Amino acid sequence: MSDIEMALLSFPLLILLIFLRLPIGLAMLLIGFFGVWAVTGSERPILAQLKSVPYDTFSSYSLSIVPLFLLMGQFATRGGMSRSLFEAAAAWLGHRKGGVAMASVGACGMFGAICGSSLATAATMGQVALPELKRFGYSGALSTGALAAGGTLGILIPPSVILVIYAILTEQNIAKLFIAAFVPGALAAIGYMLAIAVYVRLFPKSAGRRDPLPAAARLRALAEVWPVVAIFLLVIGGIYAGWFTPTEGAAVGAAGTGLVAWANGGLDWKGLKDAILATAVSSGMIFFILLGAALFNSFLAFSQLPQEAVRVVGESGLSPWLILTIMLLCYLAFGCVMDSLSMILLTVPIFFPMIMALDFGLTPEQTALWFGILVLIVVEVGLITPPVGMNLFVINSMSGGVPIGQTYRGALPFILSDFARVVLLVAFPGITLFLVEALW
């Protein structure tokens, strides 16, 4: 068996190990270890890497942004910010047909701006919004589908942990990726609200109405979210103003969110310890996956698969747009069996060199930024794609008895909205890039 054939065989083997419940990081580490051994005929290269790769990976300054954003999300969850965001959105939208579900999506988007994690956004907003949706007569399908889809905004609207990992893998500017994600993130939230508006008109009995609030009550609810707005503007605005680096901005955001949570009474010493412990657990999981991915990618490099893939694509004569479409469809398929971080770490080392070798009429940096946002979106779709979309299971487990089949059906309108957005962003790269061009 040739080296290329072994590398190709490693992908179905990896998926099999995942189905057998082996942790993705460990699966990639084992395949990478034995793969390098098989290709080189010696265990020395991989043992030499095991001495240096963990330190080189975990001591990266850029990677320190990940636990800081995770800690920021933990503080936001414990600080009661999710409830104030939902109440503000519901005060302005709740009286409309489907308005409480729209408010849930809007609150998810605002919470995602200070969280950076899809699962955390879905779980936190689910605790707040599900009882309200049930109280106002929303069906189980619409309630769980809207919240599962809204949770995906946690990784699309900056700051995003997945974008940070992509930036590190492809050596791109984190701040530029953040600004490039703004318009696609806003389009996602608008698209989800439009999907709700269409759904409740096709199925009128799926949603009730909430009585409109007086203008004064709406303004009071809006005023309650000023800490979230202030933290977001300080972190993102400070990064683009050059006041601090993305890592320093994450530290400022974590400190500010912690202070707000403490002032709201949601963060005592026990809560602080729990937040730090939860951050450490999540960071450890992510870092271990990164280590496994580093060894797996070493195996791919030794096998020459990435170089061979670039050569084959270059000589195929296929349209760059067709190749991009095939890649995005692969992400949708992977999303049915893998989590978003694993997909990024597994595929970007293969797909990114292929994309950079194609001509889309863009500069190399523009291509890298545009492709990163497209990857983020289709990875996000994987979180709500049956049968194993992670957000679907998180929200369904909190729904109090809604059958999983109803949650699947409730997610379909939002998946269609995502497909339409992907087509739009593929056809018009300028939608993603114009803010970057305007600010740099």
LINZIJO-V239979 format. One record per backbone hydrogen bond with DSSP energy under -1.0 kcal/mol. NH is the residue of the N-H (numbers start at 0). CO is the residue of the C=O. E is the energy in kcal/mol with one decimal. If there is no record, write none. Layout:
BEGIN
((NH/CO/E) (NH/CO/E))
END
This chain:
BEGIN
((5/1/-2.1) (6/2/-2.2) (7/3/-2.4) (8/4/-2.4) (9/5/-1.2) (12/8/-1.6) (13/9/-2.3) (14/10/-2.2) (15/11/-2.2) (16/12/-2.2) (17/13/-2.0) (18/14/-2.3) (19/15/-1.6) (20/17/-1.8) (21/16/-2.3) (26/22/-2.6) (27/23/-2.4) (28/24/-2.1) (29/25/-2.6) (30/26/-2.3) (31/27/-2.5) (32/28/-2.6) (33/29/-2.5) (34/30/-2.1) (35/31/-2.3) (36/32/-1.9) (37/33/-2.3) (38/34/-2.4) (39/35/-2.7) (40/36/-1.9) (46/42/-2.1) (47/43/-2.6) (48/44/-1.7) (49/45/-2.1) (52/48/-3.7) (55/51/-2.7) (56/52/-2.8) (57/53/-2.7) (58/54/-2.0) (59/56/-1.1) (63/60/-1.0) (64/61/-1.3) (65/62/-1.7) (67/63/-1.0) (68/64/-2.2) (69/65/-2.3) (70/66/-2.4) (71/67/-2.1) (72/68/-2.0) (73/69/-2.0) (74/70/-2.5) (75/71/-2.2) (76/72/-2.2) (77/73/-1.9) (78/74/-1.3) (80/75/-1.1) (83/79/-1.4) (84/80/-2.3) (85/81/-2.2) (86/82/-2.7) (87/83/-2.0) (88/84/-2.3) (89/85/-3.0) (90/86/-2.0) (91/87/-1.1) (92/88/-2.1) (93/89/-2.4) (95/92/-2.0) (98/95/-2.6) (101/97/-2.1) (102/98/-2.6) (103/99/-1.8) (104/100/-1.9) (105/101/-2.7) (106/102/-2.8) (107/103/-2.2) (108/104/-2.3) (109/105/-2.1) (110/106/-2.8) (111/107/-2.7) (113/110/-1.8) (120/116/-1.8) (121/117/-2.8) (122/118/-2.7) (123/119/-2.5) (124/120/-2.4) (125/121/-2.0) (126/122/-1.5) (127/123/-1.0) (128/124/-3.3) (129/125/-1.8) (132/128/-2.8) (133/129/-2.3) (134/130/-2.2) (135/131/-1.8) (136/133/-1.5) (137/132/-2.5) (138/205/-2.7) (142/138/-2.5) (143/139/-2.3) (144/140/-2.3) (145/141/-2.5) (146/142/-1.8) (147/143/-2.4) (148/144/-2.3) (149/145/-2.8) (150/146/-2.1) (151/148/-1.0) (152/149/-1.5) (153/150/-2.0) (154/151/-1.4) (156/152/-2.4) (160/115/-1.6) (163/159/-1.7) (164/160/-2.1) (165/161/-2.4) (166/162/-2.6) (167/163/-2.1) (168/164/-2.5) (169/165/-2.3) (171/166/-2.1) (176/172/-1.9) (177/173/-2.3) (178/174/-2.2) (179/175/-2.2) (180/176/-1.2) (181/178/-1.0) (184/180/-2.2) (185/181/-2.5) (186/182/-2.7) (187/183/-2.0) (188/184/-2.0) (189/185/-2.5) (190/186/-2.8) (191/187/-2.4) (192/188/-2.0) (193/189/-2.4) (194/190/-2.2) (195/191/-2.0) (196/192/-2.4) (197/193/-2.3) (198/194/-2.4) (199/195/-2.6) (201/197/-1.9) (202/198/-2.6) (205/202/-2.2) (206/203/-1.0) (209/93/-1.1) (217/213/-2.0) (218/214/-2.3) (219/215/-2.1) (220/216/-2.3) (221/217/-2.3) (222/218/-2.2) (223/219/-1.1) (224/221/-1.3) (225/222/-1.4) (228/224/-1.8) (229/225/-2.8) (230/226/-2.5) (231/227/-2.4) (232/228/-2.7) (233/229/-2.3) (234/230/-2.8) (235/231/-2.5) (236/232/-1.3) (237/233/-1.5) (238/234/-1.7) (239/235/-2.1) (240/236/-2.1) (242/237/-2.0) (243/237/-1.1) (248/244/-3.0) (249/245/-2.2) (250/246/-1.8) (251/247/-2.5) (252/248/-2.7) (253/249/-2.5) (254/250/-2.4) (255/251/-2.8) (256/252/-2.8) (257/253/-2.3) (258/254/-2.2) (259/255/-2.2) (260/256/-2.5) (261/257/-2.3) (262/258/-2.6) (263/259/-2.0) (264/261/-1.3) (265/260/-2.2) (271/267/-2.5) (272/268/-2.3) (273/269/-2.6) (274/270/-2.5) (275/271/-2.4) (276/272/-2.5) (277/273/-2.8) (278/274/-2.2) (279/275/-2.4) (280/276/-2.5) (281/277/-2.4) (282/278/-2.9) (283/279/-2.7) (284/280/-2.1) (285/281/-2.4) (286/282/-3.0) (287/283/-2.2) (288/284/-2.0) (289/285/-2.2) (290/286/-2.1) (291/287/-2.5) (292/288/-2.6) (293/289/-2.2) (294/290/-1.9) (295/291/-2.4) (296/292/-2.8) (297/293/-1.5) (298/294/-1.8) (299/295/-2.0) (300/296/-2.3) (301/297/-2.6) (302/298/-2.0) (304/299/-1.4) (307/303/-2.3) (308/304/-2.8) (309/305/-2.2) (310/306/-2.1) (311/307/-2.6) (312/308/-2.5) (313/309/-2.3) (314/310/-1.8) (322/318/-2.1) (323/319/-2.4) (324/320/-2.1) (325/321/-2.3) (326/322/-2.1) (327/323/-2.4) (328/324/-2.2) (329/325/-1.9) (330/326/-1.9) (331/327/-1.8) (332/328/-2.0) (333/329/-2.8) (334/330/-2.2) (335/332/-1.3) (336/333/-2.1) (337/333/-2.0) (342/338/-2.0) (343/339/-2.2) (344/340/-2.4) (345/341/-2.2) (346/342/-2.3) (347/343/-2.0) (349/346/-1.3) (350/346/-3.2) (351/347/-2.5) (354/350/-2.6) (355/351/-2.5) (357/354/-1.6) (366/362/-2.7) (367/363/-2.3) (368/364/-2.5) (369/365/-2.7) (370/366/-2.7) (371/367/-1.9) (372/368/-1.9) (373/369/-2.2) (374/370/-2.8) (375/371/-2.2) (376/372/-2.2) (377/373/-2.4) (378/374/-2.4) (379/375/-2.0) (380/376/-2.1) (381/377/-1.5) (382/379/-1.1) (383/380/-1.7) (390/382/-1.2) (392/388/-1.4) (393/389/-2.2) (394/390/-2.5) (395/391/-2.3) (396/392/-2.3) (398/395/-1.1) (406/402/-1.5) (407/403/-2.4) (408/404/-2.2) (409/405/-2.6) (410/406/-1.4) (414/410/-2.0) (415/411/-2.3) (416/412/-1.7) (417/413/-2.1) (418/414/-2.3) (419/415/-2.2) (420/416/-2.0) (421/417/-2.5) (422/418/-2.3) (423/419/-2.0) (424/420/-2.4) (425/421/-2.3) (426/422/-2.4) (427/423/-1.9) (430/427/-1.7) (431/428/-1.0) (432/428/-1.7) (433/429/-2.2) (436/432/-2.4) (437/433/-2.0) (438/434/-1.8) (439/435/-1.8))
END
